[in-house]
Structures are given as C-alpha cells and as structure tokens.
Amino acid sequence: MEESPRVLALTPFSTDDLVLQALNAGAGGFLQKDLIAGELAAAVRALAAGGLVLSPGIMKKLVSRAPARGAGFLGEKIRTLTDSERDVLALIGAGHPNQSIAETLHLSLASVKTYVARMLARLGLENRTQAAILAHEADLVSA
C-alpha cells in the first residue's frame, strides 16, 4: 500500500480557522513564513519522518482554542495510559516523529507505532495533532 504524501502548509497567515482547515484536510504541519534559516528544512525532514510540525505560536492557538477540560478530566484520561504510552505522548507533544521517539526511548519503530495506535485508541483521539494538543493541555511537554 502506497503512503499518501505528507503536506506542510506554509503561509503568512495563521488564523485559527485556516490552521484547523489545513489540519482537518490532512496537512501534517502548519508553519508561518517568518521562519529563521534552517527551520524549513528541519520541518520538512521532521514531517517526512512522520512528525507533526507546528509553529510554537500555532500550537498555543490550538491549545487555547481546545475545549476547556478540567485537570480531573485530563488526569483521568492520562491515567489510562501505560508509562510507555505516556512517554510516547509527551514526545508527540514535543513534535517528535516516530523514529526519533524510538531512538529517544530505546524502542523499535514497530513498538512506537504500536504504542501510538494504542494510545490514540485509549484516549479516543483520531490523530497525532489531537494527541499533541492533549499532551500540552496535560503539561506533559517540558518547555
């Protein structure tokens, strides 16, 4: 089965609706054009490796726009995860692709893919973007 191409949206605009439309249409990332040298190349490499690529400002917008969920709700969701799934979620929230997660946690790529699939199912999430937002809301991502 051939894998779909990964799309990175690059724009001078970052309205909430535009970002959400691009991500809902399947974009693997959304960056503003005010990048510094080397950031675009790094973003393309991260996207090609399966990572989620979002400008920090855009991630903040998405997190702030997400429905307010109390700490109890998030804690309950996070408690359903194994330690390994929680570690994977934190790295997804930090924008790491599967290969980087595997290297960081000393796991096989197949194991990381299994953890991601289980974690998404357990949390009732559809994609890595939702997982990244949840990781930020739950303060799993270190600054």
A tleap script that builds the chain and sets N, CA, C and O, in Angstrom:
source leaprc.protein.ff14SB
mol = sequence {
  NMET GLU GLU SER PRO ARG VAL LEU ALA LEU
  THR PRO PHE SER THR ASP ASP LEU VAL LEU
  GLN ALA LEU ASN ALA GLY ALA GLY GLY PHE
  LEU GLN LYS ASP LEU ILE ALA GLY GLU LEU
  ALA ALA ALA VAL ARG ALA LEU ALA ALA GLY
  GLY LEU VAL LEU SER PRO GLY ILE MET LYS
  LYS LEU VAL SER ARG ALA PRO ALA ARG GLY
  ALA GLY PHE LEU GLY GLU LYS ILE ARG THR
  LEU THR ASP SER GLU ARG ASP VAL LEU ALA
  LEU ILE GLY ALA GLY HIE PRO ASN GLN SER
  ILE ALA GLU THR LEU HIE LEU SER LEU ALA
  SER VAL LYS THR TYR VAL ALA ARG MET LEU
  ALA ARG LEU GLY LEU GLU ASN ARG THR GLN
  ALA ALA ILE LEU ALA HIE GLU ALA ASP LEU
  VAL SER CALA
}
set mol.1.N position { 0.840 -1.172 0.000 }
set mol.1.CA position { 0.000 0.000 0.000 }
set mol.1.C position { 0.892 1.243 0.000 }
set mol.1.O position { 1.801 1.370 0.819 }
set mol.2.N position { 0.618 2.142 -0.919 }
set mol.2.CA position { 1.420 3.349 -1.049 }
set mol.2.C position { 0.965 4.390 -0.033 }
set mol.2.O position { -0.232 4.604 0.159 }
set mol.3.N position { 1.938 5.035 0.615 }
set mol.3.CA position { 1.630 6.034 1.626 }
set mol.3.C position { 1.279 7.356 0.964 }
set mol.3.O position { 1.892 7.734 -0.034 }
set mol.4.N position { 0.297 8.061 1.513 }
set mol.4.CA position { -0.104 9.365 0.998 }
set mol.4.C position { 1.017 10.371 1.219 }
set mol.4.O position { 1.769 10.270 2.189 }
set mol.5.N position { 1.126 11.340 0.317 }
set mol.5.CA position { 2.159 12.363 0.513 }
set mol.5.C position { 1.855 13.195 1.756 }
set mol.5.O position { 0.694 13.424 2.096 }
set mol.6.N position { 2.894 13.635 2.414 }
set mol.6.CA position { 2.757 14.487 3.600 }
set mol.6.C position { 2.749 15.942 3.135 }
set mol.6.O position { 3.551 16.321 2.282 }
set mol.7.N position { 1.868 16.745 3.678 }
set mol.7.CA position { 1.719 18.137 3.260 }
set mol.7.C position { 2.052 19.063 4.421 }
set mol.7.O position { 1.592 18.872 5.546 }
set mol.8.N position { 2.859 20.064 4.121 }
set mol.8.CA position { 3.227 21.090 5.090 }
set mol.8.C position { 2.694 22.417 4.569 }
set mol.8.O position { 3.121 22.879 3.511 }
set mol.9.N position { 1.771 23.034 5.294 }
set mol.9.CA position { 1.220 24.330 4.902 }
set mol.9.C position { 2.159 25.425 5.387 }
set mol.9.O position { 2.540 25.457 6.557 }
set mol.10.N position { 2.525 26.314 4.486 }
set mol.10.CA position { 3.428 27.424 4.796 }
set mol.10.C position { 2.730 28.697 4.358 }
set mol.10.O position { 2.444 28.869 3.173 }
set mol.11.N position { 2.450 29.593 5.296 }
set mol.11.CA position { 1.640 30.767 4.981 }
set mol.11.C position { 2.021 31.958 5.862 }
set mol.11.O position { 2.577 31.785 6.946 }
set mol.12.N position { 1.718 33.165 5.386 }
set mol.12.CA position { 1.932 34.329 6.249 }
set mol.12.C position { 0.779 34.511 7.247 }
set mol.12.O position { 0.875 35.312 8.177 }
set mol.13.N position { -0.306 33.761 7.042 }
set mol.13.CA position { -1.489 33.889 7.885 }
set mol.13.C position { -1.552 32.737 8.869 }
set mol.13.O position { -1.080 31.639 8.574 }
set mol.14.N position { -2.128 32.975 10.027 }
set mol.14.CA position { -2.286 31.885 10.981 }
set mol.14.C position { -3.611 31.995 11.722 }
set mol.14.O position { -3.682 31.768 12.930 }
set mol.15.N position { -4.659 32.347 10.982 }
set mol.15.CA position { -5.963 32.417 11.634 }
set mol.15.C position { -6.359 31.020 12.089 }
set mol.15.O position { -6.019 30.024 11.450 }
set mol.16.N position { -7.074 30.962 13.188 }
set mol.16.CA position { -7.476 29.672 13.748 }
set mol.16.C position { -8.185 28.812 12.721 }
set mol.16.O position { -7.901 27.621 12.596 }
set mol.17.N position { -9.116 29.418 11.980 }
set mol.17.CA position { -9.891 28.653 11.013 }
set mol.17.C position { -9.007 28.086 9.912 }
set mol.17.O position { -9.191 26.942 9.496 }
set mol.18.N position { -8.053 28.871 9.437 }
set mol.18.CA position { -7.158 28.410 8.385 }
set mol.18.C position { -6.300 27.240 8.860 }
set mol.18.O position { -6.122 26.261 8.135 }
set mol.19.N position { -5.782 27.342 10.054 }
set mol.19.CA position { -4.960 26.268 10.622 }
set mol.19.C position { -5.795 24.999 10.760 }
set mol.19.O position { -5.368 23.922 10.342 }
set mol.20.N position { -6.978 25.125 11.343 }
set mol.20.CA position { -7.839 23.954 11.542 }
set mol.20.C position { -8.272 23.341 10.216 }
set mol.20.O position { -8.327 22.117 10.093 }
set mol.21.N position { -8.579 24.166 9.229 }
set mol.21.CA position { -8.957 23.646 7.913 }
set mol.21.C position { -7.815 22.843 7.304 }
set mol.21.O position { -8.035 21.758 6.767 }
set mol.22.N position { -6.599 23.370 7.386 }
set mol.22.CA position { -5.447 22.675 6.813 }
set mol.22.C position { -5.214 21.340 7.527 }
set mol.22.O position { -4.989 20.321 6.874 }
set mol.23.N position { -5.265 21.340 8.852 }
set mol.23.CA position { -5.028 20.111 9.607 }
set mol.23.C position { -6.154 19.105 9.390 }
set mol.23.O position { -5.900 17.907 9.265 }
set mol.24.N position { -7.388 19.582 9.345 }
set mol.24.CA position { -8.513 18.680 9.092 }
set mol.24.C position { -8.488 18.103 7.685 }
set mol.24.O position { -9.008 17.014 7.445 }
set mol.25.N position { -7.881 18.838 6.751 }
set mol.25.CA position { -7.760 18.351 5.378 }
set mol.25.C position { -6.608 17.364 5.226 }
set mol.25.O position { -6.407 16.789 4.156 }
set mol.26.N position { -5.854 17.174 6.308 }
set mol.26.CA position { -4.794 16.177 6.272 }
set mol.26.C position { -3.379 16.716 6.256 }
set mol.26.O position { -2.429 15.944 6.129 }
set mol.27.N position { -3.216 18.022 6.383 }
set mol.27.CA position { -1.864 18.581 6.423 }
set mol.27.C position { -1.139 18.017 7.642 }
set mol.27.O position { -1.728 17.870 8.712 }
set mol.28.N position { 0.126 17.708 7.473 }
set mol.28.CA position { 0.928 17.177 8.566 }
set mol.28.C position { 1.638 18.261 9.344 }
set mol.28.O position { 2.362 17.983 10.300 }
set mol.29.N position { 1.428 19.498 8.929 }
set mol.29.CA position { 2.059 20.596 9.630 }
set mol.29.C position { 1.597 21.931 9.097 }
set mol.29.O position { 1.041 22.030 8.003 }
set mol.30.N position { 1.836 22.946 9.887 }
set mol.30.CA position { 1.425 24.302 9.524 }
set mol.30.C position { 2.445 25.258 10.112 }
set mol.30.O position { 2.615 25.331 11.329 }
set mol.31.N position { 3.121 25.988 9.241 }
set mol.31.CA position { 4.153 26.933 9.683 }
set mol.31.C position { 3.886 28.312 9.118 }
set mol.31.O position { 3.352 28.454 8.019 }
set mol.32.N position { 4.263 29.325 9.881 }
set mol.32.CA position { 4.204 30.686 9.387 }
set mol.32.C position { 5.479 30.968 8.609 }
set mol.32.O position { 6.517 30.357 8.865 }
set mol.33.N position { 5.403 31.889 7.662 }
set mol.33.CA position { 6.539 32.169 6.791 }
set mol.33.C position { 7.696 32.889 7.479 }
set mol.33.O position { 8.750 33.063 6.867 }
set mol.34.N position { 7.535 33.305 8.711 }
set mol.34.CA position { 8.593 34.059 9.388 }
set mol.34.C position { 9.630 33.139 10.034 }
set mol.34.O position { 10.096 33.400 11.143 }
set mol.35.N position { 9.982 32.073 9.338 }
set mol.35.CA position { 10.956 31.100 9.843 }
set mol.35.C position { 12.372 31.668 9.796 }
set mol.35.O position { 12.684 32.529 8.973 }
set mol.36.N position { 13.207 31.179 10.681 }
set mol.36.CA position { 14.623 31.550 10.597 }
set mol.36.C position { 15.338 30.471 9.773 }
set mol.36.O position { 14.810 29.377 9.573 }
set mol.37.N position { 16.510 30.789 9.315 }
set mol.37.CA position { 17.271 29.902 8.435 }
set mol.37.C position { 17.360 28.494 9.017 }
set mol.37.O position { 17.663 28.315 10.197 }
set mol.38.N position { 17.098 27.522 8.193 }
set mol.38.CA position { 17.222 26.130 8.592 }
set mol.38.C position { 15.955 25.515 9.158 }
set mol.38.O position { 15.820 24.291 9.169 }
set mol.39.N position { 15.017 26.341 9.633 }
set mol.39.CA position { 13.794 25.795 10.236 }
set mol.39.C position { 12.924 25.068 9.214 }
set mol.39.O position { 12.334 24.035 9.528 }
set mol.40.N position { 12.841 25.602 7.993 }
set mol.40.CA position { 12.006 24.961 6.983 }
set mol.40.C position { 12.563 23.583 6.616 }
set mol.40.O position { 11.810 22.615 6.516 }
set mol.41.N position { 13.861 23.498 6.420 }
set mol.41.CA position { 14.478 22.212 6.091 }
set mol.41.C position { 14.266 21.210 7.221 }
set mol.41.O position { 13.958 20.044 6.971 }
set mol.42.N position { 14.431 21.659 8.459 }
set mol.42.CA position { 14.219 20.775 9.608 }
set mol.42.C position { 12.763 20.335 9.686 }
set mol.42.O position { 12.476 19.185 10.017 }
set mol.43.N position { 11.843 21.246 9.383 }
set mol.43.CA position { 10.414 20.917 9.406 }
set mol.43.C position { 10.076 19.888 8.347 }
set mol.43.O position { 9.313 18.957 8.607 }
set mol.44.N position { 10.632 20.044 7.162 }
set mol.44.CA position { 10.378 19.082 6.078 }
set mol.44.C position { 10.922 17.706 6.458 }
set mol.44.O position { 10.267 16.693 6.212 }
set mol.45.N position { 12.109 17.661 7.050 }
set mol.45.CA position { 12.668 16.374 7.481 }
set mol.45.C position { 11.802 15.733 8.565 }
set mol.45.O position { 11.545 14.529 8.524 }
set mol.46.N position { 11.357 16.527 9.527 }
set mol.46.CA position { 10.512 16.002 10.608 }
set mol.46.C position { 9.188 15.499 10.055 }
set mol.46.O position { 8.703 14.449 10.477 }
set mol.47.N position { 8.602 16.225 9.127 }
set mol.47.CA position { 7.344 15.813 8.517 }
set mol.47.C position { 7.520 14.516 7.739 }
set mol.47.O position { 6.687 13.615 7.834 }
set mol.48.N position { 8.602 14.420 6.970 }
set mol.48.CA position { 8.876 13.212 6.191 }
set mol.48.C position { 9.077 11.998 7.093 }
set mol.48.O position { 8.795 10.868 6.695 }
set mol.49.N position { 9.561 12.234 8.301 }
set mol.49.CA position { 9.790 11.141 9.250 }
set mol.49.C position { 8.529 10.787 10.033 }
set mol.49.O position { 8.554 9.906 10.893 }
set mol.50.N position { 7.420 11.479 9.731 }
set mol.50.CA position { 6.160 11.155 10.384 }
set mol.50.C position { 5.777 12.057 11.531 }
set mol.50.O position { 4.782 11.805 12.211 }
set mol.51.N position { 6.544 13.101 11.760 }
set mol.51.CA position { 6.254 14.008 12.868 }
set mol.51.C position { 5.174 15.013 12.539 }
set mol.51.O position { 4.832 15.209 11.373 }
set mol.52.N position { 4.649 15.637 13.542 }
set mol.52.CA position { 3.710 16.736 13.420 }
set mol.52.C position { 4.523 18.010 13.514 }
set mol.52.O position { 5.340 18.159 14.423 }
set mol.53.N position { 4.310 18.934 12.585 }
set mol.53.CA position { 5.108 20.153 12.555 }
set mol.53.C position { 4.182 21.359 12.683 }
set mol.53.O position { 3.378 21.634 11.792 }
set mol.54.N position { 4.304 22.067 13.788 }
set mol.54.CA position { 3.518 23.280 14.012 }
set mol.54.C position { 4.415 24.352 14.605 }
set mol.54.O position { 5.260 24.074 15.455 }
set mol.55.N position { 4.220 25.583 14.144 }
set mol.55.CA position { 4.928 26.701 14.763 }
set mol.55.C position { 4.491 26.778 16.216 }
set mol.55.O position { 3.334 26.487 16.520 }
set mol.56.N position { 5.387 27.163 17.126 }
set mol.56.CA position { 5.002 27.263 18.540 }
set mol.56.C position { 3.779 28.156 18.759 }
set mol.56.O position { 2.918 27.832 19.578 }
set mol.57.N position { 3.695 29.261 18.046 }
set mol.57.CA position { 2.545 30.153 18.194 }
set mol.57.C position { 1.253 29.490 17.761 }
set mol.57.O position { 0.201 29.709 18.361 }
set mol.58.N position { 1.334 28.689 16.726 }
set mol.58.CA position { 0.150 27.985 16.236 }
set mol.58.C position { -0.271 26.916 17.237 }
set mol.58.O position { -1.464 26.734 17.481 }
set mol.59.N position { 0.693 26.208 17.819 }
set mol.59.CA position { 0.362 25.206 18.835 }
set mol.59.C position { -0.344 25.870 20.009 }
set mol.59.O position { -1.320 25.326 20.525 }
set mol.60.N position { 0.134 27.040 20.440 }
set mol.60.CA position { -0.516 27.753 21.541 }
set mol.60.C position { -1.947 28.107 21.187 }
set mol.60.O position { -2.845 27.978 22.019 }
set mol.61.N position { -2.168 28.559 19.939 }
set mol.61.CA position { -3.522 28.890 19.500 }
set mol.61.C position { -4.427 27.667 19.557 }
set mol.61.O position { -5.556 27.745 20.040 }
set mol.62.N position { -3.932 26.550 19.067 }
set mol.62.CA position { -4.743 25.336 19.060 }
set mol.62.C position { -5.070 24.881 20.475 }
set mol.62.O position { -6.201 24.486 20.758 }
set mol.63.N position { -4.092 24.935 21.355 }
set mol.63.CA position { -4.323 24.524 22.738 }
set mol.63.C position { -5.321 25.462 23.408 }
set mol.63.O position { -6.203 25.013 24.139 }
set mol.64.N position { -5.181 26.766 23.158 }
set mol.64.CA position { -6.098 27.716 23.800 }
set mol.64.C position { -7.507 27.602 23.238 }
set mol.64.O position { -8.473 27.928 23.927 }
set mol.65.N position { -7.639 27.149 22.008 }
set mol.65.CA position { -8.955 27.018 21.382 }
set mol.65.C position { -9.621 25.690 21.734 }
set mol.65.O position { -10.837 25.553 21.597 }
set mol.66.N position { -8.850 24.729 22.178 }
set mol.66.CA position { -9.405 23.416 22.515 }
set mol.66.C position { -10.423 23.580 23.630 }
set mol.66.O position { -10.273 24.451 24.487 }
set mol.67.N position { -11.458 22.748 23.624 }
set mol.67.CA position { -12.464 22.853 24.678 }
set mol.67.C position { -11.811 22.734 26.051 }
set mol.67.O position { -10.931 21.899 26.264 }
set mol.68.N position { -12.247 23.566 26.963 }
set mol.68.CA position { -11.690 23.535 28.314 }
set mol.68.C position { -11.991 22.193 28.960 }
set mol.68.O position { -13.147 21.781 29.048 }
set mol.69.N position { -10.967 21.530 29.402 }
set mol.69.CA position { -11.120 20.250 30.089 }
set mol.69.C position { -10.428 20.391 31.419 }
set mol.69.O position { -9.258 20.770 31.486 }
set mol.70.N position { -11.128 20.094 32.451 }
set mol.70.CA position { -10.570 20.245 33.786 }
set mol.70.C position { -9.405 19.302 34.017 }
set mol.70.O position { -9.212 18.321 33.299 }
set mol.71.N position { -8.646 19.629 35.028 }
set mol.71.CA position { -7.495 18.801 35.382 }
set mol.71.C position { -7.933 17.380 35.707 }
set mol.71.O position { -7.216 16.422 35.418 }
set mol.72.N position { -9.114 17.245 36.309 }
set mol.72.CA position { -9.621 15.908 36.632 }
set mol.72.C position { -9.870 15.083 35.390 }
set mol.72.O position { -9.545 13.896 35.351 }
set mol.73.N position { -10.445 15.707 34.374 }
set mol.73.CA position { -10.706 15.019 33.112 }
set mol.73.C position { -9.402 14.566 32.464 }
set mol.73.O position { -9.271 13.416 32.044 }
set mol.74.N position { -8.435 15.488 32.388 }
set mol.74.CA position { -7.154 15.143 31.772 }
set mol.74.C position { -6.434 14.071 32.574 }
set mol.74.O position { -5.888 13.122 32.010 }
set mol.75.N position { -6.435 14.225 33.889 }
set mol.75.CA position { -5.779 13.236 34.740 }
set mol.75.C position { -6.386 11.859 34.552 }
set mol.75.O position { -5.672 10.858 34.499 }
set mol.76.N position { -7.706 11.810 34.450 }
set mol.76.CA position { -8.408 10.540 34.248 }
set mol.76.C position { -7.991 9.911 32.921 }
set mol.76.O position { -7.718 8.712 32.857 }
set mol.77.N position { -7.943 10.716 31.868 }
set mol.77.CA position { -7.534 10.221 30.552 }
set mol.77.C position { -6.096 9.714 30.590 }
set mol.77.O position { -5.806 8.615 30.117 }
set mol.78.N position { -5.209 10.509 31.147 }
set mol.78.CA position { -3.788 10.170 31.173 }
set mol.78.C position { -3.542 8.921 32.018 }
set mol.78.O position { -2.668 8.119 31.687 }
set mol.79.N position { -4.296 8.743 33.100 }
set mol.79.CA position { -4.128 7.560 33.960 }
set mol.79.C position { -4.445 6.257 33.237 }
set mol.79.O position { -4.014 5.193 33.681 }
set mol.80.N position { -5.189 6.315 32.136 }
set mol.80.CA position { -5.493 5.085 31.397 }
set mol.80.C position { -4.298 4.588 30.593 }
set mol.80.O position { -4.304 3.463 30.093 }
set mol.81.N position { -3.272 5.431 30.469 }
set mol.81.CA position { -2.098 5.083 29.667 }
set mol.81.C position { -1.055 4.344 30.499 }
set mol.81.O position { -0.947 4.537 31.710 }
set mol.82.N position { -0.292 3.495 29.815 }
set mol.82.CA position { 0.869 2.887 30.456 }
set mol.82.C position { 1.968 3.943 30.522 }
set mol.82.O position { 1.866 4.984 29.872 }
set mol.83.N position { 3.008 3.686 31.296 }
set mol.83.CA position { 4.128 4.625 31.373 }
set mol.83.C position { 4.743 4.852 29.997 }
set mol.83.O position { 5.078 5.982 29.640 }
set mol.84.N position { 4.889 3.782 29.228 }
set mol.84.CA position { 5.484 3.902 27.884 }
set mol.84.C position { 4.599 4.735 26.968 }
set mol.84.O position { 5.102 5.565 26.211 }
set mol.85.N position { 3.287 4.525 27.027 }
set mol.85.CA position { 2.371 5.312 26.198 }
set mol.85.C position { 2.421 6.783 26.596 }
set mol.85.O position { 2.361 7.664 25.738 }
set mol.86.N position { 2.530 7.048 27.890 }
set mol.86.CA position { 2.623 8.429 28.377 }
set mol.86.C position { 3.911 9.077 27.869 }
set mol.86.O position { 3.905 10.243 27.474 }
set mol.87.N position { 5.009 8.328 27.878 }
set mol.87.CA position { 6.277 8.854 27.356 }
set mol.87.C position { 6.166 9.174 25.869 }
set mol.87.O position { 6.657 10.203 25.405 }
set mol.88.N position { 5.518 8.281 25.133 }
set mol.88.CA position { 5.321 8.495 23.694 }
set mol.88.C position { 4.451 9.732 23.473 }
set mol.88.O position { 4.745 10.550 22.602 }
set mol.89.N position { 3.391 9.869 24.252 }
set mol.89.CA position { 2.503 11.031 24.128 }
set mol.89.C position { 3.266 12.328 24.368 }
set mol.89.O position { 3.083 13.299 23.634 }
set mol.90.N position { 4.105 12.352 25.375 }
set mol.90.CA position { 4.892 13.558 25.674 }
set mol.90.C position { 5.802 13.914 24.498 }
set mol.90.O position { 5.941 15.089 24.158 }
set mol.91.N position { 6.413 12.920 23.884 }
set mol.91.CA position { 7.308 13.182 22.751 }
set mol.91.C position { 6.531 13.597 21.505 }
set mol.91.O position { 7.015 14.408 20.716 }
set mol.92.N position { 5.330 13.047 21.322 }
set mol.92.CA position { 4.476 13.507 20.218 }
set mol.92.C position { 4.140 14.980 20.441 }
set mol.92.O position { 4.178 15.785 19.511 }
set mol.93.N position { 3.812 15.318 21.688 }
set mol.93.CA position { 3.500 16.710 22.014 }
set mol.93.C position { 4.657 17.648 21.738 }
set mol.93.O position { 4.449 18.820 21.423 }
set mol.94.N position { 5.867 17.144 21.854 }
set mol.94.CA position { 7.062 17.942 21.577 }
set mol.94.C position { 7.411 17.950 20.085 }
set mol.94.O position { 8.387 18.575 19.669 }
set mol.95.N position { 6.594 17.241 19.283 }
set mol.95.CA position { 6.787 17.267 17.832 }
set mol.95.C position { 7.703 16.211 17.269 }
set mol.95.O position { 8.108 16.311 16.111 }
set mol.96.N position { 8.048 15.195 18.050 }
set mol.96.CA position { 8.956 14.157 17.580 }
set mol.96.C position { 8.261 13.179 16.639 }
set mol.96.O position { 7.138 12.755 16.913 }
set mol.97.N position { 8.910 12.816 15.536 }
set mol.97.CA position { 8.389 11.746 14.682 }
set mol.97.C position { 8.670 10.384 15.323 }
set mol.97.O position { 9.440 10.286 16.278 }
set mol.98.N position { 8.044 9.348 14.793 }
set mol.98.CA position { 8.185 8.010 15.367 }
set mol.98.C position { 9.638 7.562 15.487 }
set mol.98.O position { 10.019 6.986 16.506 }
set mol.99.N position { 10.444 7.812 14.478 }
set mol.99.CA position { 11.839 7.365 14.511 }
set mol.99.C position { 12.595 8.007 15.673 }
set mol.99.O position { 13.369 7.344 16.364 }
set mol.100.N position { 12.365 9.288 15.876 }
set mol.100.CA position { 13.013 9.999 16.977 }
set mol.100.C position { 12.521 9.475 18.330 }
set mol.100.O position { 13.300 9.348 19.275 }
set mol.101.N position { 11.231 9.175 18.410 }
set mol.101.CA position { 10.677 8.617 19.646 }
set mol.101.C position { 11.332 7.270 19.931 }
set mol.101.O position { 11.704 6.980 21.068 }
set mol.102.N position { 11.471 6.450 18.891 }
set mol.102.CA position { 12.102 5.133 19.049 }
set mol.102.C position { 13.530 5.276 19.567 }
set mol.102.O position { 13.941 4.557 20.478 }
set mol.103.N position { 14.274 6.196 18.989 }
set mol.103.CA position { 15.659 6.396 19.413 }
set mol.103.C position { 15.734 6.945 20.837 }
set mol.103.O position { 16.566 6.501 21.629 }
set mol.104.N position { 14.882 7.894 21.161 }
set mol.104.CA position { 14.891 8.511 22.491 }
set mol.104.C position { 14.543 7.508 23.583 }
set mol.104.O position { 15.168 7.489 24.644 }
set mol.105.N position { 13.536 6.672 23.313 }
set mol.105.CA position { 13.059 5.725 24.326 }
set mol.105.C position { 13.696 4.345 24.201 }
set mol.105.O position { 13.352 3.432 24.952 }
set mol.106.N position { 14.624 4.188 23.256 }
set mol.106.CA position { 15.311 2.912 23.026 }
set mol.106.C position { 14.313 1.791 22.741 }
set mol.106.O position { 14.352 0.720 23.348 }
set mol.107.N position { 13.409 2.081 21.786 }
set mol.107.CA position { 12.393 1.126 21.356 }
set mol.107.C position { 12.537 0.885 19.869 }
set mol.107.O position { 13.184 1.665 19.171 }
set mol.108.N position { 11.943 -0.182 19.383 }
set mol.108.CA position { 11.907 -0.397 17.940 }
set mol.108.C position { 10.849 0.520 17.346 }
set mol.108.O position { 9.935 0.960 18.042 }
set mol.109.N position { 10.979 0.800 16.066 }
set mol.109.CA position { 9.996 1.625 15.381 }
set mol.109.C position { 8.622 0.954 15.422 }
set mol.109.O position { 7.607 1.632 15.580 }
set mol.110.N position { 8.585 -0.351 15.284 }
set mol.110.CA position { 7.316 -1.086 15.352 }
set mol.110.C position { 6.661 -0.927 16.716 }
set mol.110.O position { 5.442 -0.780 16.802 }
set mol.111.N position { 7.451 -0.953 17.781 }
set mol.111.CA position { 6.900 -0.765 19.127 }
set mol.111.C position { 6.303 0.625 19.287 }
set mol.111.O position { 5.228 0.778 19.867 }
set mol.112.N position { 6.992 1.632 18.777 }
set mol.112.CA position { 6.486 3.003 18.869 }
set mol.112.C position { 5.159 3.108 18.126 }
set mol.112.O position { 4.213 3.707 18.637 }
set mol.113.N position { 5.079 2.539 16.936 }
set mol.113.CA position { 3.827 2.585 16.167 }
set mol.113.C position { 2.698 1.896 16.931 }
set mol.113.O position { 1.558 2.360 16.913 }
set mol.114.N position { 3.014 0.802 17.595 }
set mol.114.CA position { 2.006 0.101 18.403 }
set mol.114.C position { 1.567 0.969 19.568 }
set mol.114.O position { 0.370 1.083 19.835 }
set mol.115.N position { 2.518 1.587 20.269 }
set mol.115.CA position { 2.180 2.468 21.385 }
set mol.115.C position { 1.306 3.636 20.914 }
set mol.115.O position { 0.328 3.991 21.571 }
set mol.116.N position { 1.665 4.225 19.777 }
set mol.116.CA position { 0.889 5.358 19.254 }
set mol.116.C position { -0.542 4.917 18.964 }
set mol.116.O position { -1.490 5.596 19.358 }
set mol.117.N position { -0.702 3.795 18.283 }
set mol.117.CA position { -2.047 3.314 17.947 }
set mol.117.C position { -2.866 3.025 19.203 }
set mol.117.O position { -4.033 3.409 19.284 }
set mol.118.N position { -2.267 2.355 20.177 }
set mol.118.CA position { -2.977 2.050 21.425 }
set mol.118.C position { -3.332 3.315 22.191 }
set mol.118.O position { -4.437 3.450 22.717 }
set mol.119.N position { -2.373 4.245 22.245 }
set mol.119.CA position { -2.590 5.482 22.976 }
set mol.119.C position { -3.719 6.295 22.339 }
set mol.119.O position { -4.580 6.814 23.050 }
set mol.120.N position { -3.725 6.412 21.023 }
set mol.120.CA position { -4.790 7.144 20.334 }
set mol.120.C position { -6.148 6.488 20.616 }
set mol.120.O position { -7.130 7.175 20.897 }
set mol.121.N position { -6.193 5.162 20.537 }
set mol.121.CA position { -7.450 4.441 20.777 }
set mol.121.C position { -7.912 4.628 22.222 }
set mol.121.O position { -9.086 4.902 22.471 }
set mol.122.N position { -6.990 4.481 23.171 }
set mol.122.CA position { -7.341 4.620 24.591 }
set mol.122.C position { -7.867 6.002 24.925 }
set mol.122.O position { -8.769 6.152 25.749 }
set mol.123.N position { -7.298 7.010 24.282 }
set mol.123.CA position { -7.693 8.386 24.565 }
set mol.123.C position { -8.862 8.850 23.692 }
set mol.123.O position { -9.389 9.944 23.889 }
set mol.124.N position { -9.262 8.024 22.739 }
set mol.124.CA position { -10.358 8.399 21.850 }
set mol.124.C position { -9.973 9.517 20.895 }
set mol.124.O position { -10.796 10.364 20.548 }
set mol.125.N position { -8.716 9.511 20.476 }
set mol.125.CA position { -8.212 10.544 19.573 }
set mol.125.C position { -8.107 9.993 18.157 }
set mol.125.O position { -7.931 8.792 17.951 }
set mol.126.N position { -8.217 10.895 17.189 }
set mol.126.CA position { -8.165 10.478 15.791 }
set mol.126.C position { -6.773 10.588 15.171 }
set mol.126.O position { -6.461 9.871 14.220 }
set mol.127.N position { -5.934 11.481 15.702 }
set mol.127.CA position { -4.645 11.709 15.042 }
set mol.127.C position { -3.619 12.284 16.004 }
set mol.127.O position { -3.918 12.580 17.161 }
set mol.128.N position { -2.401 12.434 15.494 }
set mol.128.CA position { -1.288 12.935 16.297 }
set mol.128.C position { -1.466 14.396 16.693 }
set mol.128.O position { -0.970 14.825 17.735 }
set mol.129.N position { -2.171 15.157 15.867 }
set mol.129.CA position { -2.409 16.556 16.207 }
set mol.129.C position { -3.215 16.645 17.490 }
set mol.129.O position { -2.872 17.414 18.387 }
set mol.130.N position { -4.283 15.865 17.584 }
set mol.130.CA position { -5.087 15.849 18.802 }
set mol.130.C position { -4.257 15.364 19.984 }
set mol.130.O position { -4.385 15.883 21.093 }
set mol.131.N position { -3.409 14.370 19.745 }
set mol.131.CA position { -2.549 13.859 20.816 }
set mol.131.C position { -1.581 14.941 21.289 }
set mol.131.O position { -1.358 15.094 22.489 }
set mol.132.N position { -1.008 15.689 20.350 }
set mol.132.CA position { -0.067 16.752 20.718 }
set mol.132.C position { -0.758 17.830 21.546 }
set mol.132.O position { -0.195 18.326 22.522 }
set mol.133.N position { -1.963 18.186 21.159 }
set mol.133.CA position { -2.711 19.192 21.915 }
set mol.133.C position { -2.998 18.683 23.326 }
set mol.133.O position { -2.837 19.418 24.300 }
set mol.134.N position { -3.422 17.429 23.432 }
set mol.134.CA position { -3.706 16.844 24.744 }
set mol.134.C position { -2.442 16.814 25.608 }
set mol.134.O position { -2.497 17.090 26.806 }
set mol.135.N position { -1.315 16.481 25.000 }
set mol.135.CA position { -0.044 16.448 25.746 }
set mol.135.C position { 0.281 17.819 26.316 }
set mol.135.O position { 0.764 17.928 27.443 }
set mol.136.N position { 0.017 18.865 25.543 }
set mol.136.CA position { 0.263 20.222 26.035 }
set mol.136.C position { -0.728 20.589 27.130 }
set mol.136.O position { -0.345 21.171 28.145 }
set mol.137.N position { -1.999 20.251 26.933 }
set mol.137.CA position { -3.015 20.572 27.939 }
set mol.137.C position { -2.707 19.867 29.269 }
set mol.137.O position { -2.966 20.410 30.342 }
set mol.138.N position { -2.158 18.668 29.182 }
set mol.138.CA position { -1.864 17.894 30.387 }
set mol.138.C position { -0.483 18.199 30.959 }
set mol.138.O position { -0.037 17.546 31.903 }
set mol.139.N position { 0.190 19.194 30.381 }
set mol.139.CA position { 1.533 19.598 30.837 }
set mol.139.C position { 2.542 18.453 30.792 }
set mol.139.O position { 3.400 18.338 31.668 }
set mol.140.N position { 2.434 17.615 29.776 }
set mol.140.CA position { 3.397 16.532 29.615 }
set mol.140.C position { 4.628 16.975 28.836 }
set mol.140.O position { 5.645 16.283 28.821 }
set mol.141.N position { 4.528 18.130 28.193 }
set mol.141.CA position { 5.623 18.624 27.346 }
set mol.141.C position { 6.418 19.654 28.121 }
set mol.141.O position { 5.880 20.673 28.555 }
set mol.142.N position { 7.703 19.380 28.294 }
set mol.142.CA position { 8.548 20.339 29.005 }
set mol.142.C position { 8.891 21.489 28.069 }
set mol.142.O position { 9.084 21.292 26.869 }
set mol.143.N position { 8.962 22.670 28.623 }
set mol.143.CA position { 9.193 23.877 27.818 }
set mol.143.C position { 10.567 23.954 27.238 }
set mol.143.O position { 10.890 24.917 26.541 }
savepdb mol mol.pdb
quit
